[in-house]
Amino acid sequence: MENVLNGIEEITLMGPGPSCVHRSVLDAMAKSTLGHLDPKFISIMDAMKDQMKTLLHTDNKLTIPVSGTGSAGMETCFVNLIEKGDPVLILINGVFGMRMEDVATRLGADVDTLEFEWGTPVIVDRVKTRLAEKSYKIVAVVHAETSTGVMNPVPEIGALLKDTGALFLVDAVTSFGGMKIDLDAWGIDVIYSGTQKCLSCPPGLAPISFSDRAVEAVKSRKTKVPNWYLDLTMIINYWEGATRAYHHTAPINMLYGLYQALYLVLEEGEENVYRRHMENHLRLSDGLKDLGINMLVDPSCRLPMLNSVRIPEGADDAGVRSALLKDHRIEIGAGLGPLAGKIWRIGLMGHTARPENVDRLLSALKTVI
Ligand SMILES: *Cc1c(COP(=O)(O)O)cnc(C)c1O
């Protein structure tokens, strides 16, 4: 009988995620499945909370992985905090800011947006002006906008929000594990991430963290959280306390994988990991320059882990990407929305961010173009 899995080859994943997964993470996921209330498994859960708190630089007690991909993390943050009519401000400069607007609107929030040109960062002064005009329950922004390769000024926005009473909600799907996130010092109240970007774990979990103030906001809702699966008031009883209560079966082996992925980052050393991302980003952008390929984003706000490059004149967008995949087993990403057909997105996320990968891609690009 045919088994279609036999056709899987190893692809160097240099797109916007998933990224290359370290063998030890795949091995961790292949360990024996424990019961979700087994004391050994609960000790693994507790260890993971500590790993995430260390890497996010937070004391937030509610720091857990949600079952589901990064978007489930986004949904968890909004669905637990929003009640109908709540004023929410979303800062948008790419696809994932737009997704936040969609999620918050579906929940009946009173959503305002400030939009910024794709490929450029959020302008802090415009946020400041808006905050002087209206008060919000939540202000939300994407830290690393994967659709464009732009880093948004999260610490500066956090400083603005300090005395406004608004909760600061940040998408860290692409930044977590690839650049510093100083959650408490930056005044972030709510954050979500995903596993398949810079944490280099297969997709399937969404680390989240809620400050005490954000937890208070969830607890003081007038109405029940409208989504049963993502209701943190119930999920907490599985992740916290002396006796753990079943809510939904934890994705046990996925959690082993995330534990190991976080272990690798901590073992290499947080600062070393961020430096490795930056060094490989510079190696790539220098090499591309030699090939006559330019970056989309200004150096002042370029993401190290997601490089948006302008497709050179005369090059066939889809043709180049499929030749890279077919002939070189390298995957890169296409542009989205207004940038479709104009850019490629080259990911140097987590385990992918290695000089040998950069060099292989550069020489493959040279051949293909
Ligand atoms: C990938 C991504 C998401 C969505 O995560 P999924 O795992 O695809 O659900 C959200 N925000 C950003 C910034 C991302 O890069």
The ligand as an SDF file (V2000), in Angstrom:
LIG
                    3D

 15 15  0  0  0  0  0  0  0  0999 V2000
    2.3700   33.8020   11.2530 C   0  0  0  0  0  0  0  0  0  0  0  0
    1.8190   34.9840   11.9540 C   0  0  0  0  0  0  0  0  0  0  0  0
    0.5550   34.9650   12.5660 C   0  0  0  0  0  0  0  0  0  0  0  0
   -0.3840   33.8150   12.4430 C   0  0  0  0  0  0  0  0  0  0  0  0
    0.1160   32.6500   12.9530 O   0  0  0  0  0  0  0  0  0  0  0  0
   -0.4140   31.2350   12.4280 P   0  0  0  0  0  0  0  0  0  0  0  0
    0.5000   30.3010   13.1500 O   0  0  0  0  0  0  0  0  0  0  0  0
   -0.2460   31.2160   10.9480 O   0  0  0  0  0  0  0  0  0  0  0  0
   -1.8190   31.0840   12.8460 O   0  0  0  0  0  0  0  0  0  0  0  0
    0.1620   36.0890   13.2620 C   0  0  0  0  0  0  0  0  0  0  0  0
    0.9390   37.1780   13.3500 N   0  0  0  0  0  0  0  0  0  0  0  0
    2.1450   37.2340   12.7590 C   0  0  0  0  0  0  0  0  0  0  0  0
    2.9680   38.4700   12.8910 C   0  0  0  0  0  0  0  0  0  0  0  0
    2.6240   36.1380   12.0500 C   0  0  0  0  0  0  0  0  0  0  0  0
    3.8210   36.1980   11.4510 O   0  0  0  0  0  0  0  0  0  0  0  0
  1  2  1  0
  2  3  1  0
  2 14  2  0
  3  4  1  0
  3 10  2  0
  4  5  1  0
  5  6  1  0
  6  7  2  0
  6  8  1  0
  6  9  1  0
 10 11  1  0
 11 12  2  0
 12 13  1  0
 12 14  1  0
 14 15  1  0
M  END
$$$$
